[in-house]
Amino acid sequence: MTFQHASPRIRILGKFTPAFGSVLTSEQQKFLVALQSHFGKRWKSLLEDRIATQKRIEGGSRPDFLASTKGIRDSNYVVGPIPKDILDRRVEITGPPTRKMVINALNSGAKVFMADFEDSHTPTWDNCMNGHINMIDANKGTISFDDPNNKKHYELKPNPAVLFIRPRGWHLEESHILIDGQPMSGSLADFGIYFFHNAPIRIANGSAPYFYLAKLESHKEARLWNDVFLFSQDYLGIPRGTIRATVLIETILAAFEMDEILYELRVGMNKPFLASYVKLLVETCHKRGIHAMGGMAAQIPIRNDPEANAIAFEKVRVDKLTEVKAGCDGTWVAHPGLIKTAVDIFDEFMPNQNQISAKRPKSNVTADDLLRLGVEGCSITRSGLEGNLRVCTIYTESWVRGVGCVPINNLMEDAATAEIARTQVWQWVHHACKLKDGTVVTKKLVTDILDNQLEGIRTELLNSIGAETRVDLATTLVKDSILNPDFVEFMPLIAYPYVVDPVKSKL
């Protein structure tokens, strides 16, 4: 069977199952067509703006606070009142929208669970569609799972965490859904499917649809999201302002436009750059009456090594202590085992629901503060280079195999891991940096290390997953992305064709 298309303008290329058909109904399809029709051209235009901005930076232009939006930064606007069910966000957990993960995360004791259709999720057709089925069942409160491996039954407990979802960033397409013959925006597809089915359920339950917005690079991209929200609320006859969103500041360019991004949406570290970023984040968010959220603790419990486990938990404790003292209103963890450690820290130093009303000295963060990385005196070691290449290869292999969240070196890693690792190595090659021993990081050195690691990684993966791996493809993708003279901004842009194309997927 195939999908019954609601209009000649839409084609769904992914496989049909009755369960998937219950999600992509005729009315759902019409909504997706409406979203892409209204916002597709702006989406493409903003991606072109990213390219133009990058070329200006490569030509010597430095990021700075925008003169054209100084009036926004100097104004006294505040966002709308924070909904009661998310006033307290002291500890949040995140992970992919797989069925067991969703249940465990909602039952974890965290205040919020962010179901992630972005960094910790490989957007295969099955992963995306099953993820949306899981979201519908979770919001209805009917989600359950019988694990065939451990024979355990999982279902929701009373008072689960508040559910957010993170759609894919603007840079990604959904190649399984064509509108007017062109792939749909992955952002609009994820948002549109979730919102259409779940907004009425959440409102009926006394809550609202909550989103995390990833990879924004400008306030104009935030404006596009806001217009999508307004259009969608009108489409379903839902009052404007019902949708609430949290923005992830993941790029240096967005750090310069935090105030403007908040304005458009009206939503709610020890290196110099990171310290300045946190100060500016807290000041900006609290000035506008909204939460400032800390970062991710990626550590996972190390059950067979008490000493290493104690060290890992101490790192989490210190990290969360730094965040709460800096003024953050909440933080993230990647594993339920870390929740108590984070909660204890925030309970001790943040007795109220949040710190939004707390008075703090003005940060006076400058553009130079945000651009000063503070790496003076640091050195690149061979073990660091080898570690970056190994982690990037292992994660990329997992991603193209359809698993977007994987434990590596006792850390729960997502696509950000591969981005950081390969970006560092690309920079080292591109700028002919030297290792601590004086060796220049060349293309040949990187190629030799990757080739030497290949069989060891293959054996390690075969032993751990007990199935055929895609390490040869992963090694090729990592090698190509690092040796390419032009930097490819996001790893999924390189790897996505291999989880979509039926021929490439067998490579």
Secondary structure, DSSP 8 states (H G I E B T S, - for coil): -----SSTTEEE-S---HHHHHHS-HHHHHHHHHHHHHHHHHHHHHHHHHHHHHHHHHTT------GGGHHHHHS--------GGGS--SEEEEE---HHHHHHHHTSS-SEEEEESSTT----HHHHHHHHHHHHHHHHT--EEE-TTT--EEE--SS--EEEEE---TT-EEEEEEETTEEEEHHHHHHHHHHHHHHHHHHHTT---EEEE-S--SHHHHHHHHHHHHHHHHHHT--TT--EEEE---SHHHHTTHHHHHHHHT----SHHHHHHHHHHHHHHHHTT---EEEEE-B---TT-HHHHHHHHHHHHHHHHHHHHHT-SEEEESSGGGHHHHHHHHHHH--SS-STT---------HHHHH----TT--B-HHHHHHHHHHHHHHHHHHHTT---EEETTEEE-HHHHHHHHHHHHHHHHTT-BBTTS-B--HHHHHHHHHHHHHHHHHHHHHHH-S---HHHHHHHHHHHHH-SS--S-HHHHHTHHHH-TTGGG-
